[in-house]
Amino acid sequence: MDWKQLLESGRLGDPGTGPQTMRNEFQRDFDRLVFSTMFRRMNGKTQVFPLPGSDTTHSRLTHSLEVSSVGRSLGSLIGQQLPGCNHECTAAVVAAASVAHDVGNPPFGHSGEAAIADFFHSSSGRRFLEGLTEAEVADFTRFEGNALGFRLLTRTNPRQSNWKGGLQLTFATLGAFSKYPRPSLPKGRDSIASEKKFGYFQSEAGLFDEISLRLGLIPRPDCGWCRHPLAFLMEAADDICYHILDLEDGFRLNLVSYEHAEHLLRGVADLPPSPVSSKTFNGILDPRERVGYLRAKAINNLVSQVASVFIASHTELLEGRYDKPLLADSPSQPAIDAMKEATHKLIYPHRPVIEIEAAGYRVLGGLLEDFLGAACEHPRSKRSEKIISLVSPEYLAAEAEGTYERIMSIVEFIASMTDGFAISCYRVLRGIELPTT
């Protein structure tokens, strides 16, 4: 792969280059994403802790903004050191890909993905999949938010516009967004970073191939493509933020003691290139501000370490031979493992976290049963007509589009809901609560 092709600024579905502006094309991508409806919805989606909760903990939206900030720093650092790269362009590409990285996540955190897949594994959900191909069935039984994100970014609903290409983002941003450049089948290997999950549905396979060819990505002999090198930076930005900031959220909610949080953060913050200054640290009196200072130092060190790993592995990355998280080769990996152990032990089993995850199975399963039943089985019954009228028109596939697309459109509608709207819709449909005017 080569950087001239990897930083392709042409836009999916847009034959023209558009007028020249003060922003580069990748900065325009970032702005399109931030002003989009799909981005705003993330403010109502759970990151780890249920919403509404403490004003200081993260939603999907605040998490995505922080990931984008870290991604911009990573992109700028590597762009300044690589020949043939413009650091403003690499920074903007990684920032845009990072701000979009969670747009396909359903309500109720990562358990929402599992809840949708679980429904289609059940006898209730399996009946809707009869007649589909094995690969189409896998799109639903292995449902993946990354693949839905790619669909949301690239697909234009014909009821809304004659334009093609969804948000018409640049090829470079779409490549950097695609952490898992493969379809749902065949199943990938868990030991390979880019194969742990899948990144596009059967409905977008042709689009993904078009983007990959335009970027000069390397096809894999078995299935899919090698990652765009900048996707490794987007992944690293996400990893840095959720490891560090989940711990900080746990401290702020009194799930992790100050002493434990300080010890874990120092495991990264005390490392080069910017170790903790005792004089500065001792001048901070508030424990929350102390943890905030250590968090900032830790993120700064991880950004520098990841950029160094990227530069050292540059040739392997361009040849498609490097395929593991960049953090795995950083000096801070043992400290990160200690953080992961603490969050899995002290934070993720927290009762409200478990409750919101358990509720997701009931709510999302119930919504899928009601809306798919109305759209696919009894579309002309009075009850179905009432239920279907609750679906925004852009999520309704015509009968001519086939069973797969009708199911996918309903799944997209439900997965795009915020936590609060999903709960409210479920309660109304089940007669638990009546709407008020």
N, C-alpha and C positions, 0 to 999 in steps of 0.2 A: 504494500500500500504506500501511497505517497501523499504528502500534506497538501499539495496543490489540489488534488481530487478530494481528499478528506474534508477540506474546508470549502466545499462547493456551496456557493451562495445562491444558486438557482432555487426556485421554489416549486414544491410539489403542486402540480395542477395549474401553475401560472407560467404561460409561455414568455411573458415579458419580464424585464428587469425592474420596471417601475422607476419613478423619478428619483434622482439622487437627493439625499437628505443629509442632515447633520449627523444622523445615526448610521452606523453600518447595518448591513442586512440582519446580522445576528442580534443586534440590539433591538431591531424592529420585532424580531421573534419574541424576545423577552416581553416587550410592551404588549404585543398581541395576547400573549398568555395571561399577563397580569390583569388585563381588562376583560378577559373572557368570563362567561358565566360559570364554566366548569371550574375555574380557579376560585371564584368567590364561594362556590358551594363548599369548598374544603374547610371554610371557617366553621362549618357546622358538622364536621366529621371528627371522630375520635382519633387521636394519635395513640395514647396509651390509657390515659385517665378519662373517665366519662365526662361528657359535657351536659349541662354547664357544671363546672367545678371551680377550683381555685383560679382566680384571674391570672395567676403566674404560671400555670402549667400550659402545655402546648396543645393546640389543635393541629390538624393536618396542614392548615394554611400557614400558621406561624412556623411550623417545622419546615415547610417547603421554602419559605423565605430565608430561613437560616441556612438550609442546605445550599441554596443558590448563592448566598454570600460566601460561604466556604468554597463552593465550586468556582466562583469568579476568581478568588485568590489563587486556587490551584491552576486554573487555566492561564492566568497571567504569569505565574512563576515558570511554568514549563514553556510558554510561548516566548519568554525572554531568553531562554537557553537553547532552543532548537533552531537550527538553521532553516531558513525558508518559511518560518512561522511569524505571523504578526500577533504579538501578545494581546492586543486589543481584541482581535478576532477570536483567538482561542479562549480568552476570558469570557467573552460574550456568548460563545457557543455553549460552554460548560454551565454558565449561569442560567441560560434559557432552558437547557435540558434538565438542569437540577430543579428549577422552579416548577417544571411540569411533571417531575418524576412520579408523583402520587395522584395525578388527576383521575386515574382509573380505579383507585381504591374505593370499595363500597363502604356503606356505613358500618360502624362498630369495629373499627380497626381491622387488623389482619384476620380476625376470626370471621369477619364478614365474607371474606373470600372462601374460607372453609365452609361457612354456612351455605353458600350458594352451591358449591361442589357437593356438599352432603345431601342437599335436596335432590340433585339430579342422580345421585347414587341410590336414593331411596326408591321404593316401588311407586310412590306418588309422582316423583319426577321422571323416572325412567319411561313412563307411558307416553310422555310428550316427545321422546327422542326416537320413537319407532320410525323406521324408514330412512334415518340419516346414515351417512357413511361413518365408518369407525373414527375417522379423524374429526368429523363434525361432532360426534358424540363426545370425544375427548375434550373438545373446546369447553363443554359444559361440565362434565364430570371432573375435570381438572381446572376449573375456572381460575383465571389469573388476572389480577388487577393490572399488571403490566401490559397484557394484551388488550384489555379494554381501554387503557390509556392510549395506546397506539391507534386504536379505532377512533376514539374521540378526537384525536389530533388530526387524523388524515381523511376521515370519511365525511362527505357532504350528503346530508339527507336530501333526496330529490324534491321533497315537499317544501324545503326551505330555500333552496337556491339552485341555479343552474351552474354555479361555479364547481370546480373539481378540487379535490385535495384538502378538504376540511379547512383548517386555519391557514393553509398554504404556507407552512413553515419551510425554512430552507432545508435542503437535503442534509447539510452538516448537522443541524440541530436535531433532526429526526434520527440520524445515525447515532449521535451521542446520547440521545434519550433511550435507545434500544439496548438495554442491558442484557437481554436474552434473545439474540437474533435467530430464533428457531420456532417452528410451529409446535403444536401440542403433541404430535406424534411424528417420529418415534420418541419415546421418553428419553431424556438426556441423562447424563451421569452426574450424580451429586458431587463427585470429586472435582468437577470442572466448573469454574465460576459461571461461565456463560450458558451452562446447560442445566443448572439446578431447576430452572423454571422455563416457561416459554413466553415469547414476546409478541406474538400476533396470532389472530384467529384465522381460520380457513378463508373467511370472507375478505381478509386484507392480505392474503399471501401474495397476490400479484403486485400489489402496491409495495410490499416490502422488498420483493425482488427488484422492482424498478429502482427503488431508492438505493439498494445495495450495489447494483450495477453502476449507477451514477456516481457513487462514492468510491468505487473500486475496491469494495470489501472482498475478502477472499472467501470463496465458497468452501464449505466443509464437505469432505467426500461422502459422509453419511447423510447429513441433513443440515440445512440452514447455512449460516455464514459466520465467519470470525467477527468478533466485536470491532466496532469503531474504537480506536485507541482512547478517544476522549470519554467514552462510556465508562472506562475504568476510573477516570477522575470523578465523574458524576456519582458512581458507586461509592468511591472513597469519601466524598463529601457527605453522602447520606449516612455512611457508617460512622464517620466522626461525630456527626450531630446526634444520632440517636444513642450512641454509646455514652457520650458525655452528658447530654441534656436529659436523657431519661434518669440518669443518676442525680442530676441537680433537681429535677422535678421530685424525685423520691425524697431527697433531703428536705425540700420545701414543704412536703406533705407529712413530714415527721416519720417516714418509713425507713429512712437511713439516718443514723446518728451523725452529728457534725464530725466527730472524731473519725468515723468510718469513711465518710465522704472525703474528708481532707486526706486521709491515708491513700485512698484509691486515686484521687486526682493528682496527688503528688507523684504517683508512679509514672505519670506522663509529664506533668508540669515541671518537674525537677530535671528533666533531660534537656540536652542541647536541642536546638540552638539558643533557646531563651529560658534558662532555668529561673526558678523563683528567686526574687530578691528578698532576702530576710528583712531588710530595712523597710522596704515598701509593704511587705506582708504584715509585719508586726505593727505597722501604723494603722492597719484596718481593724476596727473594733467590732463591728457587726458580723456575726457568723455568716449571715447570708451574703454579705459583701465579700467576705473572705472566700467563700465557695465560688462566688462569681469571678473573683480575681484568678483563682486556680483554674476555673473552667476556661477563661480566656487564654491563660498561659498554655494549658493543655492543647486547646485547639490550634494555637499558633505553632506549637511544636509538631503536632501531627501533620499540619499543612506542609511544613518544611520537609518533614521526613517522607511523606508520600510523594512530593514533587521530586525528591532525590531518587526514590525508588523508580519512578516513571522514567527519569532521564537515564538512569543506569540500565533500565530494561528496554530502552527505546527501540533498538534493533529487533529484539524479540517481539515487541508489540506490533511493529510494522509488518513483521513476517507472520503474524498470527500464532506465534509459538508461546506467548505469555498468556496464561488464562487462570489467574487466581486474583483475589482481592489484593490491591496494592498494600493495604495495611498489614497483610500477612508477612511481608518482607521488611516491615519497619522495626526499629529498635523498641518501639512501645508495644509490640504485640503481646508480651506477657502481662503488662499492666492492663491492656484492653481485655484480655481473657479474665483477669480478676474482676474487672467491672461487670463483664457479662455474667459471671457467676453470681455476683451480688444482686444484680437487677433481677435475674431469674429466681433468686431465692427470696428477696425482700420486697420487690416491687410488683412483678407480674402476678404473683399469687394473692395480691391485695384484694379483699372481698369485693369492693366496687368494680375493680377491673374484671374479675371473674363474672360478676353479675351482668355487666354490659356485654361480655362475650357470650354468655349463655342466652341472654335475651336476643342476641343477634340471630341465633339459630331459629328460635321460635318466630320472630318477626319476619325475617327475610324468607324463611320457608313458607310462612303463611301468605305473604304477599305474592310469592311466585305461584303458589297453588291457586290463588284467587284470580290473578291477572292472566296467567297462562291458560287456566281453564276457560276464562271468558274469551280470550283471543283465539284459542286453537280448537276448543272442543264444542262449545255452544255459543258461537258468536251472534246468533240471532235470537237467543232467549232474552226476555225482558231483563232478567237479573244481569246477564252478561253485557247488555247494552248500557246499563247503568254503570257497571264497573269500567267498561272500556271508555266511557265518556270522561272518566277521571284521568285518563292517560293523555299527556300532551300529544298533539297530532304528529309531531316529528318522530315519535317513538312507535307509531303504528305502521307496520309493514303491510303492504297490499297482499291479497291472497296470491296474486301472480308471482310474487317474489319468493314464494316457497316456505315450507315449514321451518327450515333452519333460520331464515332471516326473520320470520315472525317471532320465534323464540328468542333470538339474539336481541331484537328490538325491545322486547319486554324486559329481558335481563339488563340491558343497558339503562332502561328507564328506572328500574329498581336500584341498581348499583349506583346510579347518579344521585340518589336521594341523600339528604343530610340525615343524621341520626334522628333528630327531632321529627322531621317530616315522615320518615319511615315508621316511627312509633305511632304518630298521630294517624297516619293512613291505615295502619294495621288495626288500631283500636276502633276506628270508625267502621271499617269493613266487617269486623267481627261483632259489631253491635255493643262493644264495651263502653263506647263513649260517643255521644252525638255532637256534631259540630255546632258551634254557636255563631250567631250572626254578629 
